[in-house]
Amino acid sequence: MKHRDGILFVVSAPSGAGKTTLCKGITDSLENLTHSISYTTRKPRPGETDGRDYYFVTADRFRDMVQAGDFAEYAEVHANLYGTSKRVLDDMIREGIDVILDIDTQGARQIKSHFATAVFVFIMPPSMAILEERLRNRKSDREDEIRKRMRRAVDEIRDYGLYDYIVVNRDFERALSELRSIVVAERCRTKLLRNNWIEDLLR
């Protein structure tokens, strides 16, 4: 018998702050935690695989999914579309599987209005200078794209009040440990327990 429904963990950060690497690290280190795979219209970066990192789809396919109401959230980020399947989230949560969702602040606002028990975590860079350095070190964006991402980072950081937790990614292992602590603590909250499990225990 499942003791509780799954928990939806929503993780956001400015581009380059390290949220994708942290999300992968936490799903690799904890059982029963799945990284939700988003749909996107952007092109794959080197090393990315369809169905593992994202579902890479055309803009037309994405818009058809929007019209069909398939997404729990979707947003346009840096001229590309990103979305999360509502059916997949609902199914995993019902099955008691914890889900980590790596999305931007626009998507997080939409999730907050649909999933009342979701837990929101913001990954903060230690400084704007370090954030810019990390973007440049990726060597995947043109100069104008880096400037655009830095301008957007300011707006995203100002949305920190939407989130339950802030993790500063100054050192990867420390940030991963803090994120892991959040997941473990949230799993123990009494409000998530299915009452019939406690009653069965007392019989």
Secondary structure, DSSP 8 states (H G I E B T S, - for coil): --SB---EEEEE--TTSSHHHHHHHHHHHSTTEEE---EE-S---TT--BTTTBEE--HHHHHHHHHTT-EEEEEEETTEEEEEEHHHHHHHHHTT-EEEEE--HHHHHHHHHH-TT-EEEEEE-S-HHHHHHHHHHH--S-HHHHHHHHHHHHHHHTTGGG-SEEEE-SSHHHHHHHHHHHHHHHHT-GGGB-HHHHHHHH-
